[in-house]
Amino acid sequence: MTATLTGVPAGPTTARDGDSGHPAGRRWRLRPGPLAAGGFLLLLLVAAVRPSLLAPGDPLAADPLTVIAPPGAAHWLGTDHLGRDVWTRVVHGAGHSLTIGVAATATAVTAGVLLGLLAGLAPRIADEGLSRSFDALSAFPMLLLALLLIAIVGPGTTSLVVAIGIATLPHHARVVRAQTLLVRRAGYVEQAVTFGLSRTRLVARHVLPNVLGPVPVLAVIGLGEAVLAAAGLSFLGMGPQPPAPEWGAMLSEGRNYLQVGWWISIPPGVAVTLTVLASTVLGRQWQSRFDGRQSR
């Protein structure tokens, strides 16, 4: 008594869709956009986990003799106003920015799945109350809501993660709620109820697995949004404080030297932009593949 939300029957058909000889699967894997996006995110993961492999220097080491030095052989992306190597700081900053983005996305996904599942399974009054709460949170722009939350709890990395997570969870919760309402009315769920399956086992075995289909897609797309929000809030001084090599903080430090040292701000800005683009391209490609399987 198994079924999937996508409607794809188990068996040879599903296996052929993911097979390397299947034309649709081959086209999806060989497209340059998703390949480049996946390669950049993999490189970003390496920079976050082992930054010394790409930039062995110290991101906090200052050299007064090379202040605002332009890009060259000694410093690929130049130096900042304290003589610190910009390339080294951008690479090491990936760890700060990606950690905040992943943690905020994980917070939003976890809370969104739990609240969305609760709203979809709860009685109508509780569902209405939770749904109106999601709508109220969604009415605020994400950055504005995150700023409000940080103003209450104070700046810092933990506050940044919690604020971005809360600001982005309504989207996840509403999607999961909609999926839950569909699944709970499915025939196989009604059959399980007639067979006397307990509510806990029913949710764990039949509802939750079929509700989680679109969640990874939303998480990949949301990762770029979380990194962008983290950089924007750090630019305003709400995140990791200098001299931490966080991309938003680097943008904030370099804005006063754009006329004499544009290379201080451009690299972290490009890093944020590429991260958002890569996660969006990969997420949209995954979404189109998921929607394609749903339509079969």
C-alpha positions in Angstrom: 0.0 0.0 0.0 2.4 2.6 -1.2 2.0 5.6 -3.4 3.9 8.7 -4.2 2.7 12.3 -4.5 4.3 12.6 -8.0 2.1 9.8 -9.3 5.1 7.9 -10.8 4.6 4.2 -10.5 7.4 2.2 -8.9 9.2 -0.2 -11.2 11.0 0.0 -14.5 9.6 3.3 -15.5 11.2 5.2 -12.6 14.5 3.4 -13.1 14.6 4.3 -16.8 14.0 8.0 -16.0 17.2 8.2 -14.0 19.2 5.9 -16.3 22.1 7.4 -18.1 20.8 6.1 -21.5 17.5 7.9 -21.2 17.5 10.9 -23.5 15.7 13.2 -21.0 18.1 12.3 -18.2 21.1 12.7 -20.4 20.0 16.2 -21.6 19.5 17.2 -18.0 22.9 16.2 -16.9 24.8 17.6 -19.9 23.3 21.1 -19.8 26.1 23.6 -19.2 24.1 25.8 -16.8 23.3 23.1 -14.1 26.8 21.7 -14.5 28.5 25.0 -14.0 26.1 25.8 -11.1 26.9 22.4 -9.4 30.6 22.9 -10.0 30.6 26.3 -8.4 28.6 25.1 -5.4 31.1 22.2 -5.0 34.0 24.6 -5.2 32.2 26.8 -2.6 31.8 23.8 -0.3 35.5 23.1 -0.6 36.3 26.7 0.3 34.0 26.5 3.3 35.4 23.2 4.6 39.0 23.4 3.7 39.8 27.1 2.7 43.5 26.5 3.1 43.5 24.3 -0.1 42.5 27.4 -2.2 44.0 30.2 -0.1 46.7 29.0 2.4 47.3 32.5 3.9 45.8 34.1 7.0 42.7 36.2 6.2 43.4 38.4 9.2 47.1 39.1 8.4 47.6 42.8 7.7 50.6 44.3 5.9 51.0 48.1 6.2 53.4 48.1 3.2 50.8 46.8 0.8 47.8 48.8 1.6 45.2 49.0 -1.2 47.5 47.2 -3.6 45.9 46.5 -7.0 45.6 42.9 -8.3 48.8 41.4 -9.3 51.1 38.3 -9.1 51.6 38.7 -5.3 47.9 39.3 -4.6 45.6 38.0 -7.2 42.7 40.2 -6.2 44.7 43.0 -4.5 44.7 44.0 -0.9 42.3 46.0 1.3 42.8 49.2 3.3 44.7 47.2 6.0 46.9 45.3 3.5 45.0 42.0 3.9 44.8 39.7 0.8 41.4 40.0 -0.7 41.5 36.6 -2.4 42.3 34.9 0.9 39.5 36.8 2.7 36.9 35.9 0.0 37.8 32.2 0.1 37.8 32.1 3.9 34.6 34.2 4.0 32.8 31.4 2.1 32.8 29.4 5.4 31.0 32.2 7.3 28.5 33.0 4.5 27.7 29.4 3.6 27.4 28.4 7.3 24.9 31.1 7.9 23.0 30.3 4.7 22.8 26.6 5.4 21.9 27.0 9.1 19.2 29.5 8.3 17.8 27.3 5.5 17.8 24.3 7.8 16.0 26.2 10.4 13.4 27.4 7.9 12.9 23.9 6.4 12.7 22.1 9.8 10.2 24.6 11.3 8.3 25.0 8.0 7.8 21.2 7.6 6.7 20.8 11.2 4.3 23.7 11.1 3.0 22.9 7.6 2.4 19.3 8.5 0.6 20.4 11.7 -1.6 22.8 9.9 -2.5 20.3 7.3 -3.4 17.6 9.8 -5.0 19.8 12.5 -8.7 20.6 12.9 -10.0 23.5 10.8 -9.8 26.1 13.5 -6.1 25.4 14.2 -5.4 25.2 10.5 -7.0 28.6 10.0 -5.0 30.1 12.8 -1.6 28.7 11.5 -2.4 29.7 8.0 -3.2 33.3 9.0 0.1 33.4 10.9 1.9 32.3 7.8 0.2 35.0 5.7 1.0 37.6 8.3 4.7 36.7 8.3 4.7 36.6 4.5 3.3 40.1 4.3 6.6 41.5 5.5 9.6 41.7 3.2 12.1 39.1 4.3 14.9 41.6 5.1 12.5 43.9 6.9 11.2 41.1 9.1 14.8 39.8 9.7 15.9 43.3 10.7 13.0 43.6 13.1 13.9 40.3 14.8 17.6 41.2 15.0 16.6 44.5 16.6 14.8 42.6 19.3 17.4 39.9 20.1 20.6 41.8 19.1 23.1 41.4 16.3 25.4 38.4 15.9 25.7 35.2 13.9 23.2 33.2 15.9 20.7 36.0 15.7 21.2 36.3 12.0 20.6 32.6 11.5 17.4 32.6 13.6 16.1 35.8 12.0 16.6 34.6 8.4 15.2 31.2 9.3 12.0 32.7 10.8 11.6 35.1 7.9 11.8 32.4 5.2 9.8 29.6 7.0 6.3 30.7 5.8 7.0 29.7 2.2 8.1 26.2 3.3 5.2 25.9 5.7 2.6 26.9 3.1 3.9 24.4 0.5 4.0 21.6 3.0 0.5 22.4 4.3 -0.9 22.3 0.7 0.8 19.0 0.0 -0.4 17.6 3.3 -4.0 18.5 2.5 -3.7 16.6 -0.8 -2.1 13.5 0.7 -4.5 13.2 3.6 -7.4 12.9 1.1 -5.6 10.3 -1.0 -7.3 6.9 -1.3 -4.3 4.9 0.2 -4.4 7.1 3.3 -8.1 6.5 3.8 -7.5 2.8 3.3 -4.8 2.9 6.0 -7.3 4.6 8.3 -9.9 1.9 7.8 -7.3 -0.8 8.5 -6.8 0.7 11.9 -3.3 2.1 11.4 -2.4 4.5 14.3 -2.2 8.2 13.6 1.5 8.3 14.3 2.4 5.4 12.0 0.0 6.8 9.4 1.8 10.2 9.3 5.3 8.6 9.5 4.7 5.9 6.9 2.3 7.5 4.4 1.9 11.2 4.8 5.4 12.6 5.6 7.3 10.7 2.8 4.8 11.9 0.2 4.8 15.5 1.5 8.6 16.0 1.4 8.9 15.9 -2.4 9.3 19.6 -3.1 11.1 20.5 0.1 14.7 19.8 -1.2 14.0 21.9 -4.3 12.8 24.8 -2.1 15.9 24.3 0.2 18.3 24.6 -2.7 16.7 27.8 -4.0 16.3 29.1 -0.5 20.1 28.6 0.2 21.0 31.4 -2.3 18.3 33.7 -0.8 19.6 33.1 2.7 23.2 33.8 1.7 22.0 37.0 0.0 20.0 38.0 3.1 22.9 37.3 5.3 25.3 39.4 3.2 22.7 42.3 3.2 22.3 42.2 7.0 26.0 41.9 7.6 26.5 44.9 5.3 24.3 46.8 7.7 26.4 45.6 10.7 23.9 43.0 11.9 26.0 39.9 11.3 29.6 38.8 12.1 31.6 41.8 13.1 34.9 42.9 11.5 37.6 41.6 11.1 35.7 38.4 10.3 36.0 37.7 6.6 32.3 37.5 5.9 31.2 38.7 2.4 28.6 41.2 3.6 31.0 42.7 6.1 33.7 42.9 3.4 31.4 44.8 1.2 30.7 47.2 4.0 34.4 47.7 4.8 35.2 48.3 1.2 32.5 50.8 0.3 34.5 53.8 1.5 37.4 52.9 -0.9 35.6 52.3 -4.1 37.3 55.2 -5.9 40.8 54.1 -5.0 40.4 50.3 -4.5 37.4 48.9 -6.3 38.8 45.4 -6.0 38.1 45.4 -2.2 34.3 45.2 -2.7 33.9 43.7 -6.1 35.1 40.1 -5.3 32.8 39.5 -2.3 29.9 41.0 -4.3 30.6 38.7 -7.2 30.9 35.7 -4.8 27.4 36.5 -3.4 26.0 37.0 -6.9 27.4 33.7 -8.2 26.2 31.8 -5.1 22.6 33.1 -5.6 22.7 32.3 -9.4 24.2 28.8 -8.9 21.6 27.8 -6.3 18.8 29.3 -8.3 19.8 27.6 -11.5 20.3 24.2 -9.8 17.1 24.5 -7.9 15.0 25.6 -10.9 16.4 22.7 -13.0 15.6 20.3 -10.2 12.1 21.8 -9.9 11.4 21.4 -13.6 12.5 17.7 -13.4 10.3 17.2 -10.4 7.3 18.9 -12.1 7.9 16.7 -15.2 7.7 13.6 -13.2 4.6 14.9 -11.4 2.9 15.4 -14.8 3.5 11.8 -15.9 
